[in-house]
């Protein structure tokens, strides 16, 4: 019985690492919201706060079906965030949104927060209802900090199954 529980625990912890990610973007590859322009800097793949800055950085990543082997309806059901969040004085969050191409109505499909003192992954699972024939999609990343001692950074965001 102990071996079954151990095997199940190992499987659950291995799941995020074994997930196939079909769309990914480095943190510095997003579009920075105008309200955040004085707060951020990019270092390699990371988007992070400039030295001495506090507040909220918003960055958006357009999601495309380009290169997806499943065409316009990929079986994506996982949003993964790789981030650094080393303080209770800050946070890093990623949210997946759909946008109805006819009405412009937006719906949040998934939200994940995460990170640690070194880059680490966090995931959220959503129903695999991605349909590029009807909707457009984007991931919105938010970095917040109220103290300059917090070292928040968004490294990557990705979608897959």
GUBALUM-91067 format. One record per atom (N, C-alpha, C, CB): x, y, z; residue in three letters. Coordinates in steps of 0.2 Angstrom, whole numbers, padded with zeros to 4 digits, always signed. Glycine has a CB too. Example, Ala and Ser with C-alpha at 12.3 -4.5 7.8 and 13.67 -1.06 7.14 Angstrom:
<nodes>
+0066-0028+0039ALA
+0062-0022+0039ALA
+0066-0016+0039ALA
+0057-0022+0045ALA
+0064-0011+0035SER
+0068-0005+0036SER
+0064+0000+0039SER
+0070-0003+0029SER
</nodes>
This chain:
<nodes>
+0004-0006+0000UNK
+0000+0000+0000UNK
+0004+0006+0000UNK
-0005+0000+0006UNK
+0010+0006+0004UNK
+0014+0012+0004UNK
+0017+0013-0003UNK
+0020+0011+0009UNK
+0019+0008-0006UNK
+0022+0009-0013UNK
+0017+0012-0018UNK
+0024+0002-0016UNK
+0011+0010-0017UNK
+0006+0013-0022UNK
+0005+0021-0020UNK
-0001+0010-0021UNK
+0005+0023-0014UNK
+0005+0030-0012UNK
+0011+0034-0015UNK
+0003+0031-0005UNK
+0017+0031-0014UNK
+0023+0034-0016UNK
+0023+0035-0023UNK
+0029+0029-0014UNK
+0021+0029-0027UNK
+0020+0030-0034UNK
+0015+0035-0037UNK
+0018+0023-0037UNK
+0010+0036-0033UNK
+0005+0041-0035UNK
+0008+0048-0034UNK
-0002+0040-0031UNK
+0011+0049-0028UNK
+0014+0055-0026UNK
+0019+0057-0031UNK
+0017+0055-0019UNK
+0023+0052-0033UNK
+0029+0054-0038UNK
+0026+0056-0045UNK
+0033+0048-0039UNK
+0020+0052-0047UNK
+0017+0054-0053UNK
+0014+0061-0053UNK
+0011+0049-0055UNK
+0011+0063-0048UNK
+0008+0069-0047UNK
+0013+0075-0047UNK
+0004+0070-0041UNK
+0019+0074-0044UNK
+0024+0079-0044UNK
+0027+0079-0051UNK
+0029+0077-0038UNK
+0028+0074-0054UNK
+0031+0073-0061UNK
+0026+0076-0066UNK
+0033+0066-0063UNK
+0020+0077-0065UNK
+0015+0079-0070UNK
+0017+0085-0074UNK
+0008+0079-0067UNK
+0018+0091-0070UNK
+0020+0097-0073UNK
+0026+0097-0077UNK
+0021+0103-0068UNK
+0031+0093-0075UNK
+0037+0092-0079UNK
+0036+0088-0085UNK
+0043+0089-0075UNK
+0032+0084-0085UNK
+0030+0079-0091UNK
+0025+0082-0096UNK
+0028+0073-0089UNK
+0022+0088-0094UNK
+0017+0090-0099UNK
+0020+0093-0105UNK
+0014+0096-0095UNK
+0017+0092-0111UNK
+0019+0094-0117UNK
+0017+0101-0118UNK
+0017+0090-0123UNK
+0021+0106-0119UNK
+0019+0113-0120UNK
+0020+0115-0127UNK
+0024+0118-0115UNK
+0015+0117-0130UNK
+0015+0118-0138UNK
+0015+0125-0139UNK
+0008+0116-0141UNK
+0014+0130-0135UNK
+0015+0137-0136UNK
+0019+0140-0130UNK
+0008+0141-0137UNK
+0024+0144-0131UNK
+0028+0146-0125UNK
+0030+0153-0127UNK
+0033+0142-0123UNK
+0032+0157-0122UNK
+0034+0164-0123UNK
+0039+0166-0117UNK
+0029+0169-0124UNK
+0044+0169-0119UNK
+0049+0171-0113UNK
+0046+0177-0110UNK
+0056+0173-0116UNK
+0047+0179-0104UNK
+0044+0184-0100UNK
+0045+0191-0104UNK
+0047+0185-0094UNK
+0051+0192-0106UNK
+0053+0198-0110UNK
+0050+0199-0117UNK
+0061+0199-0110UNK
+0047+0194-0119UNK
+0044+0194-0126UNK
+0037+0197-0126UNK
+0044+0187-0129UNK
+0034+0199-0121UNK
+0027+0202-0120UNK
+0027+0209-0122UNK
+0024+0200-0114UNK
+0021+0211-0122UNK
+0019+0218-0123UNK
+0017+0222-0117UNK
+0013+0219-0129UNK
+0021+0226-0115UNK
+0021+0230-0108UNK
+0015+0235-0109UNK
+0028+0233-0106UNK
+0011+0235-0104UNK
+0005+0239-0103UNK
+0008+0246-0102UNK
+0001+0238-0097UNK
+0005+0251-0105UNK
+0008+0258-0105UNK
+0009+0261-0098UNK
+0003+0263-0109UNK
+0004+0259-0093UNK
+0005+0261-0086UNK
+0011+0258-0083UNK
-0002+0259-0082UNK
+0014+0253-0086UNK
+0020+0250-0082UNK
+0027+0252-0085UNK
+0019+0243-0083UNK
+0027+0256-0090UNK
+0033+0258-0094UNK
+0039+0260-0090UNK
+0031+0263-0099UNK
+0037+0264-0084UNK
+0043+0266-0080UNK
+0045+0262-0075UNK
+0041+0273-0077UNK
+0042+0256-0074UNK
+0043+0251-0069UNK
+0047+0245-0071UNK
+0037+0249-0066UNK
+0048+0243-0077UNK
+0050+0237-0079UNK
+0057+0238-0082UNK
+0046+0233-0083UNK
+0061+0232-0082UNK
+0067+0231-0086UNK
+0067+0223-0088UNK
+0073+0233-0082UNK
+0070+0222-0094UNK
+0071+0215-0096UNK
+0078+0213-0095UNK
+0069+0214-0103UNK
+0079+0207-0093UNK
+0086+0204-0092UNK
+0086+0197-0095UNK
+0088+0204-0085UNK
+0088+0196-0101UNK
+0088+0190-0104UNK
+0080+0188-0105UNK
+0091+0184-0100UNK
+0078+0182-0103UNK
+0071+0180-0104UNK
+0066+0184-0099UNK
+0071+0173-0103UNK
+0069+0187-0094UNK
+0065+0189-0088UNK
+0062+0196-0089UNK
+0069+0189-0082UNK
+0056+0197-0087UNK
+0054+0204-0086UNK
+0053+0205-0078UNK
+0047+0205-0090UNK
+0056+0211-0076UNK
+0056+0212-0069UNK
+0056+0219-0067UNK
+0063+0209-0066UNK
+0056+0221-0061UNK
+0056+0228-0059UNK
+0063+0231-0060UNK
+0054+0228-0051UNK
+0063+0237-0062UNK
+0069+0241-0061UNK
+0071+0242-0054UNK
+0068+0248-0065UNK
+0077+0243-0053UNK
+0080+0244-0046UNK
+0076+0251-0043UNK
+0087+0245-0046UNK
+0074+0250-0037UNK
+0070+0256-0034UNK
+0063+0257-0035UNK
+0074+0262-0035UNK
+0060+0253-0040UNK
+0053+0254-0042UNK
+0049+0249-0038UNK
+0052+0253-0049UNK
+0043+0251-0036UNK
+0037+0247-0034UNK
+0031+0248-0038UNK
+0036+0248-0026UNK
+0026+0244-0037UNK
+0020+0245-0040UNK
+0017+0239-0044UNK
+0020+0251-0045UNK
+0014+0239-0050UNK
+0012+0234-0053UNK
+0014+0234-0061UNK
+0004+0233-0053UNK
+0017+0229-0063UNK
+0019+0228-0070UNK
+0014+0223-0073UNK
+0026+0226-0071UNK
+0011+0226-0079UNK
+0006+0221-0083UNK
+0009+0220-0090UNK
-0001+0224-0083UNK
+0010+0214-0092UNK
+0013+0212-0098UNK
+0008+0207-0101UNK
+0020+0209-0097UNK
+0007+0208-0108UNK
+0002+0203-0112UNK
+0006+0200-0117UNK
-0004+0207-0114UNK
+0004+0193-0118UNK
+0007+0189-0123UNK
+0001+0186-0128UNK
+0010+0183-0120UNK
+0001+0188-0134UNK
-0004+0186-0139UNK
-0002+0178-0140UNK
-0004+0190-0145UNK
-0008+0174-0140UNK
-0007+0167-0141UNK
-0009+0165-0148UNK
-0011+0163-0135UNK
-0005+0162-0151UNK
-0006+0160-0158UNK
-0007+0152-0159UNK
-0001+0163-0163UNK
-0010+0150-0164UNK
-0010+0143-0166UNK
-0005+0141-0170UNK
-0017+0141-0169UNK
-0001+0145-0172UNK
+0005+0144-0177UNK
+0009+0138-0175UNK
+0009+0150-0178UNK
+0010+0133-0179UNK
+0014+0128-0178UNK
+0011+0122-0174UNK
+0020+0130-0174UNK
+0005+0123-0172UNK
+0002+0118-0167UNK
+0000+0112-0172UNK
-0004+0121-0164UNK
+0001+0106-0170UNK
-0001+0101-0174UNK
-0008+0099-0174UNK
+0003+0095-0172UNK
-0012+0102-0170UNK
-0019+0100-0169UNK
-0023+0105-0173UNK
-0021+0100-0162UNK
-0020+0110-0177UNK
-0024+0115-0180UNK
-0027+0120-0176UNK
-0029+0111-0184UNK
-0033+0122-0178UNK
-0036+0128-0174UNK
-0039+0126-0168UNK
-0041+0131-0179UNK
-0039+0120-0166UNK
-0042+0117-0159UNK
-0038+0113-0156UNK
-0049+0114-0161UNK
-0032+0116-0153UNK
-0027+0112-0149UNK
-0030+0109-0143UNK
-0021+0116-0148UNK
-0028+0104-0140UNK
-0031+0101-0134UNK
-0027+0104-0128UNK
-0030+0093-0135UNK
-0025+0110-0128UNK
-0022+0113-0123UNK
-0027+0113-0116UNK
-0020+0120-0124UNK
-0024+0112-0111UNK
-0028+0112-0104UNK
-0023+0114-0099UNK
-0031+0105-0103UNK
-0017+0116-0100UNK
-0013+0118-0095UNK
-0009+0125-0096UNK
-0007+0113-0094UNK
-0010+0129-0091UNK
-0006+0136-0092UNK
+0000+0135-0087UNK
-0011+0142-0090UNK
+0006+0136-0089UNK
+0012+0135-0084UNK
+0015+0142-0084UNK
+0017+0130-0087UNK
+0017+0144-0078UNK
+0021+0150-0076UNK
+0027+0148-0073UNK
+0016+0155-0072UNK
+0033+0151-0076UNK
+0039+0150-0073UNK
+0041+0157-0070UNK
+0045+0147-0078UNK
+0042+0158-0064UNK
+0043+0164-0061UNK
+0048+0164-0055UNK
+0036+0168-0059UNK
+0050+0170-0053UNK
+0053+0171-0046UNK
+0049+0175-0042UNK
+0060+0174-0047UNK
+0047+0173-0036UNK
+0043+0177-0031UNK
+0046+0175-0024UNK
+0035+0175-0032UNK
+0050+0179-0022UNK
+0054+0177-0016UNK
+0052+0181-0010UNK
+0061+0178-0017UNK
+0046+0184-0010UNK
+0044+0188-0004UNK
+0036+0189-0003UNK
+0047+0195-0005UNK
+0034+0190+0003UNK
+0027+0191+0004UNK
+0025+0198+0002UNK
+0025+0190+0011UNK
+0030+0202+0000UNK
+0029+0209-0002UNK
+0028+0210-0009UNK
+0035+0213+0000UNK
+0027+0204-0013UNK
+0026+0204-0020UNK
+0023+0198-0022UNK
+0033+0204-0024UNK
+0021+0198-0029UNK
+0018+0192-0032UNK
+0019+0192-0039UNK
+0010+0192-0030UNK
+0018+0186-0042UNK
+0019+0185-0050UNK
+0013+0181-0052UNK
+0025+0182-0052UNK
+0009+0183-0056UNK
+0003+0179-0058UNK
+0002+0179-0066UNK
-0004+0183-0055UNK
-0001+0174-0069UNK
-0002+0173-0076UNK
-0009+0171-0077UNK
+0003+0169-0080UNK
-0013+0174-0081UNK
-0020+0173-0083UNK
-0021+0172-0090UNK
-0025+0178-0080UNK
-0025+0167-0092UNK
-0026+0165-0099UNK
-0033+0168-0100UNK
-0026+0158-0100UNK
-0034+0172-0105UNK
-0041+0175-0107UNK
-0042+0173-0114UNK
-0040+0183-0107UNK
-0049+0172-0115UNK
-0052+0171-0122UNK
-0055+0178-0124UNK
-0056+0165-0123UNK
-0055+0179-0130UNK
-0059+0185-0133UNK
-0063+0183-0139UNK
-0054+0191-0135UNK
-0070+0184-0138UNK
-0074+0182-0143UNK
-0073+0186-0149UNK
-0082+0182-0141UNK
-0072+0184-0155UNK
-0070+0187-0161UNK
-0076+0192-0164UNK
-0067+0183-0166UNK
-0082+0190-0162UNK
-0088+0194-0164UNK
-0090+0199-0160UNK
-0094+0189-0166UNK
-0090+0198-0153UNK
-0093+0202-0148UNK
-0087+0206-0144UNK
-0097+0199-0143UNK
-0081+0203-0144UNK
-0076+0206-0141UNK
-0076+0205-0133UNK
-0076+0214-0141UNK
-0081+0201-0131UNK
-0082+0199-0124UNK
-0075+0195-0122UNK
-0088+0195-0123UNK
-0073+0196-0116UNK
-0067+0193-0113UNK
-0069+0188-0108UNK
-0062+0198-0111UNK
-0066+0182-0107UNK
-0067+0178-0102UNK
-0060+0175-0099UNK
-0072+0172-0104UNK
-0060+0175-0092UNK
-0054+0172-0089UNK
-0055+0165-0089UNK
-0052+0175-0082UNK
-0050+0161-0092UNK
-0050+0154-0092UNK
-0046+0150-0086UNK
-0048+0151-0099UNK
-0041+0154-0084UNK
-0036+0151-0079UNK
-0032+0156-0076UNK
-0032+0145-0083UNK
-0030+0155-0070UNK
-0026+0159-0067UNK
-0021+0155-0062UNK
-0030+0165-0062UNK
-0014+0157-0062UNK
-0009+0154-0058UNK
-0005+0159-0056UNK
-0006+0149-0063UNK
-0003+0158-0049UNK
+0003+0162-0046UNK
+0008+0157-0044UNK
+0000+0166-0040UNK
+0014+0160-0044UNK
+0019+0156-0042UNK
+0026+0159-0042UNK
+0019+0150-0046UNK
+0031+0154-0040UNK
+0038+0156-0040UNK
+0041+0155-0033UNK
+0039+0164-0042UNK
+0047+0156-0033UNK
+0051+0155-0026UNK
+0057+0159-0027UNK
+0053+0147-0025UNK
+0062+0158-0023UNK
+0068+0162-0023UNK
+0072+0160-0029UNK
+0072+0160-0017UNK
+0071+0155-0032UNK
+0074+0153-0039UNK
+0068+0152-0044UNK
+0079+0147-0039UNK
+0069+0152-0050UNK
+0064+0151-0055UNK
+0061+0144-0054UNK
+0066+0151-0062UNK
+0054+0144-0053UNK
+0050+0138-0052UNK
+0044+0138-0056UNK
+0049+0136-0044UNK
+0041+0133-0057UNK
+0035+0132-0061UNK
+0029+0131-0057UNK
+0035+0126-0066UNK
+0023+0134-0059UNK
+0016+0133-0056UNK
+0012+0132-0062UNK
+0014+0139-0051UNK
+0007+0128-0061UNK
+0002+0127-0067UNK
-0005+0128-0064UNK
+0003+0120-0070UNK
-0010+0129-0069UNK
-0017+0128-0068UNK
-0020+0124-0074UNK
-0021+0135-0067UNK
-0025+0121-0072UNK
-0028+0116-0077UNK
-0035+0119-0079UNK
-0028+0109-0075UNK
-0037+0119-0085UNK
-0043+0122-0088UNK
-0046+0117-0093UNK
-0042+0129-0091UNK
-0053+0118-0094UNK
-0056+0113-0099UNK
-0052+0115-0106UNK
-0063+0115-0099UNK
-0051+0109-0110UNK
-0048+0110-0116UNK
-0053+0112-0122UNK
-0044+0103-0118UNK
-0055+0118-0121UNK
-0060+0121-0126UNK
-0057+0127-0130UNK
-0066+0124-0122UNK
-0050+0127-0131UNK
-0047+0132-0136UNK
-0050+0131-0143UNK
-0039+0131-0135UNK
-0052+0136-0146UNK
-0055+0136-0153UNK
-0053+0143-0156UNK
-0063+0135-0153UNK
-0048+0142-0160UNK
-0046+0148-0164UNK
-0050+0151-0169UNK
-0039+0147-0166UNK
-0055+0147-0171UNK
-0060+0149-0176UNK
-0065+0154-0173UNK
-0064+0143-0179UNK
-0066+0154-0167UNK
-0071+0158-0164UNK
-0068+0163-0159UNK
-0076+0154-0160UNK
-0062+0162-0156UNK
-0059+0166-0151UNK
-0052+0167-0153UNK
-0060+0162-0144UNK
-0050+0173-0150UNK
-0043+0175-0149UNK
-0041+0174-0142UNK
-0041+0182-0152UNK
-0034+0173-0141UNK
-0032+0172-0134UNK
-0026+0176-0132UNK
-0030+0164-0133UNK
-0025+0177-0126UNK
-0019+0180-0123UNK
-0018+0178-0116UNK
-0020+0188-0124UNK
-0012+0179-0114UNK
-0010+0178-0107UNK
-0008+0184-0104UNK
-0004+0172-0107UNK
-0010+0186-0099UNK
-0008+0192-0095UNK
-0004+0191-0089UNK
-0015+0196-0093UNK
+0002+0193-0089UNK
+0006+0192-0083UNK
+0006+0199-0079UNK
+0013+0191-0085UNK
+0006+0198-0072UNK
+0006+0203-0068UNK
+0011+0202-0062UNK
-0001+0204-0064UNK
+0016+0207-0062UNK
+0021+0207-0056UNK
+0019+0213-0052UNK
+0028+0208-0059UNK
+0019+0211-0045UNK
+0017+0217-0041UNK
+0022+0216-0035UNK
+0010+0216-0038UNK
+0024+0222-0032UNK
+0028+0222-0026UNK
+0027+0229-0023UNK
+0036+0221-0028UNK
+0027+0228-0016UNK
+0026+0234-0012UNK
+0033+0236-0008UNK
+0021+0233-0007UNK
+0038+0232-0009UNK
+0044+0234-0006UNK
+0050+0232-0011UNK
+0045+0229+0000UNK
+0055+0236-0011UNK
+0060+0235-0016UNK
+0065+0229-0014UNK
+0065+0241-0017UNK
+0063+0226-0008UNK
+0067+0220-0006UNK
+0064+0214-0010UNK
+0067+0219+0001UNK
+0058+0214-0013UNK
+0055+0208-0016UNK
+0058+0208-0023UNK
+0047+0209-0016UNK
+0060+0202-0025UNK
+0063+0201-0032UNK
+0058+0197-0036UNK
+0070+0198-0031UNK
+0053+0200-0039UNK
+0048+0197-0043UNK
+0051+0197-0050UNK
+0041+0201-0043UNK
+0050+0191-0054UNK
+0052+0191-0061UNK
+0048+0186-0064UNK
+0060+0189-0062UNK
+0045+0187-0070UNK
+0042+0183-0074UNK
+0047+0180-0080UNK
+0035+0186-0078UNK
+0048+0173-0080UNK
+0053+0170-0084UNK
+0050+0168-0090UNK
+0056+0165-0080UNK
+0044+0163-0090UNK
+0041+0161-0096UNK
+0034+0160-0094UNK
+0044+0154-0098UNK
+0030+0159-0099UNK
+0023+0157-0099UNK
+0022+0152-0105UNK
+0017+0163-0099UNK
+0018+0147-0104UNK
+0017+0142-0109UNK
+0010+0139-0108UNK
+0022+0137-0109UNK
+0008+0136-0114UNK
+0001+0132-0114UNK
+0003+0125-0117UNK
-0004+0136-0118UNK
-0001+0120-0115UNK
+0000+0114-0118UNK
-0005+0109-0115UNK
+0007+0111-0117UNK
-0003+0102-0115UNK
-0007+0097-0112UNK
-0003+0092-0109UNK
-0012+0094-0117UNK
</nodes>
